[in-house]
Amino acid sequence: MSGSLLSLKEAAQALFGESNRAASARARRLFEKQKLKIVREGGKIYIHKSVLDTAFGAEIETTKTVVKQAFGINDKGEVIPLILKDRG
């Protein structure tokens, strides 16, 4: 991840610790539900790193290997922090 724009896949990795298709779709739905400002370029979706930092109150790491906090959506559509298990 370089610069201040994150691709949908990079944002999913930062938020959920996964960058597969399901996580990307979850991130897109989360951005839409939270009415976050996104950048569309053709078929690609990008989000500013600062928007994620502000919206979720956590600094998003700039590497793909470390996830400080992950978030999910409960049944009411609210953003909730997820508890990550230490796999190390």
C-alpha positions in Angstrom: 0.0 0.0 0.0 1.5 3.2 -1.0 0.3 6.8 -0.8 -3.0 7.8 0.8 -5.4 5.9 -1.5 -6.2 2.3 -0.7 -7.8 -0.1 -3.2 -10.9 -1.9 -2.0 -8.7 -5.1 -1.6 -6.2 -3.2 0.5 -8.9 -1.6 2.7 -10.5 -5.0 3.3 -7.1 -6.4 4.3 -6.6 -3.5 6.7 -10.1 -3.7 8.2 -10.7 -7.5 8.3 -7.3 -9.1 8.0 -8.4 -10.7 4.7 -8.3 -9.6 1.1 -10.4 -12.2 -0.6 -13.5 -11.4 -2.7 -15.9 -11.8 0.2 -13.9 -9.4 2.4 -13.8 -6.9 -0.4 -17.5 -7.1 -0.9 -18.0 -6.7 2.9 -15.8 -3.6 2.9 -17.7 -2.1 -0.1 -21.0 -2.7 1.7 -19.6 -1.2 4.9 -18.4 2.0 3.1 -21.9 2.4 1.4 -23.7 1.8 4.7 -21.5 4.3 6.6 -21.8 6.7 3.6 -18.0 7.1 3.4 -16.5 9.1 0.6 -15.0 6.7 -2.0 -13.2 7.3 -5.3 -14.4 5.4 -8.3 -12.1 5.0 -11.3 -13.7 2.9 -14.0 -14.6 -0.4 -12.2 -12.2 0.2 -9.3 -13.0 1.6 -5.9 -10.6 3.4 -3.7 -10.8 5.0 -0.3 -8.6 7.6 1.3 -6.6 6.1 4.2 -7.5 9.2 6.3 -11.2 8.4 5.8 -10.7 4.9 7.3 -8.6 6.3 10.1 -11.4 8.8 11.0 -14.4 6.5 10.5 -13.1 3.6 12.5 -10.9 5.5 15.1 -7.9 3.4 14.5 -4.7 3.9 12.6 -4.6 1.6 9.6 -1.2 0.1 9.2 0.6 0.8 5.9 1.8 -2.8 5.6 -0.2 -5.9 4.7 1.4 -8.0 7.4 0.0 -6.3 10.5 -3.6 -5.7 11.4 -4.1 -3.7 14.6 -7.8 -4.0 14.7 -10.5 -5.5 12.6 -14.1 -4.5 12.3 -17.4 -6.2 11.3 -21.0 -5.4 10.9 -23.7 -6.7 13.3 -27.3 -7.6 12.4 -28.3 -3.9 12.9 -25.8 -2.7 10.4 -23.6 -1.1 13.1 -19.8 -1.2 12.9 -18.3 -3.3 15.7 -14.7 -4.2 16.6 -13.8 -7.8 16.2 -11.5 -9.7 18.6 -8.5 -11.1 16.7 -6.9 -14.3 17.8 -3.1 -14.4 18.1 -2.0 -17.0 15.6 1.7 -16.5 16.2 
